[in-house]
Amino acid sequence: MLKYRRINYHNMDGINFDSVLKGLQKELKPYDSKETNFVKIPEKGIAESSLLETLAHFAERENAPWKEGKVSGAVYYGDEPLLSFYEKLYHMVSQTNALHPDIWPSIPKFEREIVSMSSSLMHGEDGVRGAVSSGGTESILLAMKTYRDYFRRKTGIMEPEIILPSTAHPSFLKACEYFSIKPVIVGVDEHFTADVEAVKESMSGNTIAIVGSMPNFPFGTFDPIEELAELAEDKNVGMHVDACLGGFIDPFVRDSGYDFPNFDFSVDGVTSISMDTHKYGYAPKGTSVVLYRNGDYFQSQLYANATWQGGIYFTPTLLGSRPGYPIVAAWAAMLLMGREGYVREAKRILDTGDFIKKSVSGISGVNVVGNPLWVIAISSKEMDPYLIWESMSNKGWMLSGLSNPAGFHVALTHRHTLDSVKEKFVADLKSSVELVKGGKIKASSMAPIYGMASVLPKESTDVFLKSVVEWLYSQ
């Protein structure tokens, strides 16, 4: 099934990896069949009707969970008439390419306006610069590459370091691996937010940036941006706010009646922000925005070449060709929603989060991790939370597993604000807790992998996961 690399995982610490992979086969490769898989381009084209029938089969199966509101994150809106609008829009602009502003000058216009509207949400002034990327990961990669090059040019730092909480998104570590930056990882406090004192003690002459999340992905908690930014400003280093998950809810939390800290360009010391239009901005996949306080930082993101034999070449992001459709759709989504629409959806989601948090506090044996607003992480000190997660999976909920502490979370979206969804979630959670307490759920398909990750060296688990990915993308 999978040729293991470098390490023999069979029976390691009593874990049956063949069994784990068999479970992954069912979840990740349910259509794997020698009879139906294409390994070569067919000699003759397949009929349109046949292709549409196949795609309809996949869509019927895969759309049902998120339409019912049983998926954590992933689909952030998904209602008509917005879906139909995006289909019409695609027909109009499917051939556009942002690499060619001379052919399609409307695309950079839309991108400039997305950046400007996003900056206004983040209390940016006229000097803010930025670009539209393909998603949160690219925005983060761009920001870290920018800091590396900016501080190399300005201060001569050749062995750059960034300081990030352990809860920061893995994209920051990916950026470090790609761009030869040393990650300095600090712990979190009892509230699962960045430990400011640990950050302060970790700063060195090679520090180029501090990272804070609003919120972080695992626990939905909010790092103390004002305190982190003060440290960054004092040492004259970058301060990146990762609002990929919260960029289109954070600005409206106070409008919805909830307390919220300052976190954006209104805070002195914040020098860049990433925010995903394709999450709570309700644009289709995939767009994100990366913003910089001034053009001097932005210059370090850009690539330009005036001496190539093929002519002048420049790109604002990592990609060369960039489909225009996602950019146009993100622009349209922001205009269609308007501030009123974003405030409305934010309040619905925040109220749903408040309902779930209060409900979980009334269920004996489980607890909410930290103090989140709409990404609700659930753990337990009395029972294995992965067994509760398994039971919820059996009931059709597609939630995200967590570690340190063990648990799972639900990232609430518009889908969870629909009638009876939050009540169904709480009822199924209560039932799952009782099933685990009663010994009815004894094994979790994912627990061995999470257990392995907590006890084995990082290199071992990384090799295993990379082998799984190789298996996933092989016929």
Sequence and secondary structure as in RCSB ss.txt:
>XXXX:A:sequence
MLKYRRINYHNMDGINFDSVLKGLQKELKPYDSKETNFVKIPEKGIAESSLLETLAHFAERENAPWKEGKVSGAV
YYGDEPLLSFYEKLYHMVSQTNALHPDIWPSIPKFEREIVSMSSSLMHGEDGVRGAVSSGGTESILLAMKTYRDY
FRRKTGIMEPEIILPSTAHPSFLKACEYFSIKPVIVGVDEHFTADVEAVKESMSGNTIAIVGSMPNFPFGTFDPI
EELAELAEDKNVGMHVDACLGGFIDPFVRDSGYDFPNFDFSVDGVTSISMDTHKYGYAPKGTSVVLYRNGDYFQS
QLYANATWQGGIYFTPTLLGSRPGYPIVAAWAAMLLMGREGYVREAKRILDTGDFIKKSVSGISGVNVVGNPLWV
IAISSKEMDPYLIWESMSNKGWMLSGLSNPAGFHVALTHRHTLDSVKEKFVADLKSSVELVKGGKIKASSMAPIY
GMASVLPKESTDVFLKSVVEWLYSQ
>XXXX:A:secstr
     SS  TTGGG  HHHHHHHHHHHH TT  TTT  SS  SS   HHHHHHHHHHHHHHHHHHHHTT BSSS 
S   TTHHHHHHHHHHHHTT BTT TTT THHHHHHHHHHHHHHHHTT  TT EEEEESSHHHHHHHHHHHHHHH
HHHHH  SS EEEEETTS HHHHHHHHHHT EEEEE B TTSSB HHHHHHH  TTEEEEEEESS TTT     H
HHHHHHHHHHT EEEEEETTTTTTGGGTGGGT      STTSTT  EEEE TTTTT   SS EEEEESSHHHHHT
T EEES  TT  EEESSS SS BHHHHHHHHHHHHHHHHHHHHHHHHHHHHHHHHHHHHHHTSTT EE S  SSE
EEEE SSS HHHHHHHHHHTT B EEETTTTEEEEE  GGGGSTTHHHHHHHHHHHHHHHHHTT     SSHHHH
HHHHHS HHHHHHHHHHHHHHHT  
